[in-house]
């Protein structure tokens, strides 16, 4: 525990040190801001996973806040892209920026981590059965969103119907996930994230009002209440009374935990922009997807009781992710 606390302190020092160099201010949810949010998000996910590998419990909910941030940014980005260029090259972009990197990292990574490398393993990777739950989740989101937008485009449906279809789809998905697919060891893992992506689309469509809500001083107290309230709800959701409820009910309560806390993080990124706008978050945000893929296997480098393994895992993961990101960008994406 002490070694992991020292490692956490080291990361905090890195964040502070990388914020000392003054950078140009960002605007609410512009490319720089969302990239910094992704950097913060992947750091929380990576940190929590390293902690789990080091046998540190009770911190995975912090990673869940990071996942919510990713999904909000994804919803915002896809909605913004649709307004700019429709569904042009939608699947081509997803294929080359999400699916191919996943295949590459998992297939190559399995060479070094899998006990047996055979056709069965390759097929499981290829068809996503070995993928981290988030990979499958985001692909389903892409499919649902694409179908809805095809309907909106073809029948010229207005925004009201769009949001009706979107919220109905995710509500049904939430119910099905909670009733039939929730896992006993983590029943809310996926369900509590269900409305983060739709919220991101709202950020795009109502940008002006959302921006005022996060930047105007008169709303600061509301954000403080949201942060404190959602944390208290999270604590309450971990009691035996709630955990013993049917998953549909306990997951409904879980909706009001990590997602509202992610909103508090977005607000704090504005309030303490001088600290948040740092080179570490910027770097990690740029290679965040690659880090997410690589750390799924690289966290096996962590050995409980060996403090040095924490730092080896951290820096090795960043280095590999950096090489994968820029190597793939130069060799593949630049030629598409």
DATA-V828015 format. One record per residue. RES is the residue in one letter. PHI is phi in whole degrees, -180 to 180 (NA if undefined). Layout:
res-><RES/RES>
phi-><PHI/PHI>
//
This chain:
res-><X/X/X/X/X/X/X/X/X/X/X/X/X/X/X/X/X/X/X/X/X/X/X/X/X/X/X/X/X/X/X/X/X/X/X/X/X/X/X/X/X/X/X/X/X/X/X/X/X/X/X/X/X/X/X/X/X/X/X/X/X/X/X/X/X/X/X/X/X/X/X/X/X/X/X/X/X/X/X/X/X/X/X/X/X/X/X/X/X/X/X/X/X/X/X/X/X/X/X/X/X/X/X/X/X/X/X/X/X/X/X/X/X/X/X/X/X/X/X/X/X/X/X/X/X/X/X/X/X/X/X/X/X/X/X/X/X/X/X/X/X/X/X/X/X/X/X/X/X/X/X/X/X/X/X/X/X/X/X/X/X/X/X/X/X/X/X/X/X/X/X/X/X/X/X/X/X/X/X/X/X/X/X/X/X/X/X/X/X/X/X/X/X/X/X/X/X/X/X/X/X/X/X/X/X/X/X/X/X/X/X/X/X/X/X/X/X/X/X/X/X/X/X/X/X/X/X/X/X/X/X/X/X/X/X/X/X/X/X/X/X/X/X/X/X/X/X/X/X/X/X/X/X/X/X/X/X/X/X/X/X/X/X/X/X/X/X/X/X/X/X/X/X/X/X/X/X/X/X/X/X/X/X/X/X/X/X/X/X/X/X/X/X/X/X/X/X/X/X/X/X/X/X/X/X/X/X/X/X/X/X/X/X/X/X/X/X/X/X/X/X/X/X/X/X/X/X/X/X/X/X/X/X/X/X/X>
phi-><NA/-62/-63/-71/-65/-65/-62/-63/-62/-61/-65/-63/-65/-60/-62/-64/-63/-76/-96/-71/-79/-67/-121/-63/-65/-100/-98/-53/59/-79/-60/-65/-64/-65/-67/-65/-63/-65/-63/-62/-62/-69/-67/-66/-64/-63/-59/-67/-70/-63/-61/-63/-67/-92/67/-101/-100/78/-121/-66/-64/-69/-63/-63/-63/-61/-62/-60/-62/-59/-69/-62/-63/-67/-62/-63/-65/-69/-67/-64/-64/-64/-66/-86/-141/66/-99/-59/59/-56/-76/-63/-65/-65/-65/-83/-104/-120/-75/-61/-59/-63/-56/-61/-64/-71/-68/-70/-62/-64/-60/-96/-115/-78/-72/-130/-112/-142/-62/-60/-63/-61/-67/-66/-70/-61/-99/71/-73/-98/-71/-57/-55/-65/-63/-63/-63/-69/-68/-65/-59/-59/-65/-61/-63/-63/-62/-62/-70/-65/-66/-61/-69/-69/-102/52/-80/-82/-64/-61/-69/-56/-70/-63/-65/-64/-68/-65/-63/-73/-68/-61/-60/-61/-66/-61/-60/-70/-84/-112/-121/-64/-93/-60/-80/-156/-65/-102/-50/-94/-60/-70/-96/-60/-108/-70/-64/-57/-63/-63/-68/-66/-55/-75/-71/-120/-53/-59/-69/-64/-60/-62/-63/-92/-112/-73/-62/-66/-100/-58/-64/-62/-68/-62/-64/-62/-64/-66/-62/-66/-67/-65/-64/-60/-59/-63/-68/-93/-77/-62/-60/-79/-64/-89/-72/-56/-57/-61/-76/-66/-72/-63/-65/-63/-60/-101/-113/-71/-66/-61/-66/-65/-64/-65/-63/-60/-62/-65/-64/-82/-66/-113/-58/-58/-85/-71/-82/-126/-69/-66/-61/-62/-65/-64/-65/-64/-111/-61/-67/-64/-62/-60/-71/-67/-66/-59/-108/-68/-67/-69/-70/-74/-120/-58/93/-110/-60/-61/-63/-62/-75/-62/-61/-61/-73/-64/-64/-64/-63/-63/-63/-61/-65/-64/-61/-78/-67/-66/-62/-76/-85/-119/-62/-68/-107/-91>
//
